[in-house]
Amino acid sequence: MNMFAEALFDNASDIISQGYDWYAPLIGDWDFDYYDGLENEHPRHVKGEWLFRKILEGSVVQDIFICPSRTERLTDPQEDGEYGTALRKFDFGEKCWKMVYCTKDYTIHVNWQQEHDKLVGTVLENPDNRFIFSEITENSFHWQNVIIRENGKSKVISNIYARRK
C-alpha cells in the first residue's frame, strides 16, 4: 500500500497554472459542521471531515468527504451519512474543472467554474443543482448545496462551515 500512496501523491510537477489552480487553498485536512434540512424547524447538524490532496503529479485533486466524521461514526454512525471521494481534473479546452464524485450508493458529475471569489459547480445529472465554495480563507471555507427554482431564485439545501485541522 505504501508504494500505491507514494505514486499517487508524488507531486513532482505543477501542471495546473496558478490562474487555474482554484483548489490550491483547499488542499489539506478540514473539520466541518454540516447543516441540512434547512427548510425544517429543526435543521440537522453533523460534524464531518473533508480531506483534499493533489495527486497524479499535481494534475488531479482528490478529496474524501466523511460525514459524520470517523470519530463521530464511532458513537453516532447515522445510516444516511456519506463517505465519498471526488476526482477533479482541469479541462484545458473548456477552462473548467470536471469532477466525478462517488459514494457506495451513487455517482455524479460536476463541472466547476470560478465566479469572482466563488467556485460554482453545476451537477450535470441535474443542472438546477449547484455546489458552491465561498468565503475561502487559509483556515476556513463555506460550502453550499443549492437548488435553482423555475423562477430563477435559489434555495439552499445544506451548508458546510469548514475549519482547517
Buried (B, 14 or more C-beta within 10 A) or exposed (E): EEEEEEEBBEBEEEBBEEEBBBBBBBBEEBBBEBBBEBEEEEEEEBBBBBBBBBBBBBBBBBBBBBBBBEEBBEEEEEEEBBBBBBBBBBEEEEEBBBBBBEEEEEEBEBBBBBEEEBBBBBBBEEEEBBBBBBEBEEEEBBBBBBBBEEEEEEEBBBBBBBEBE
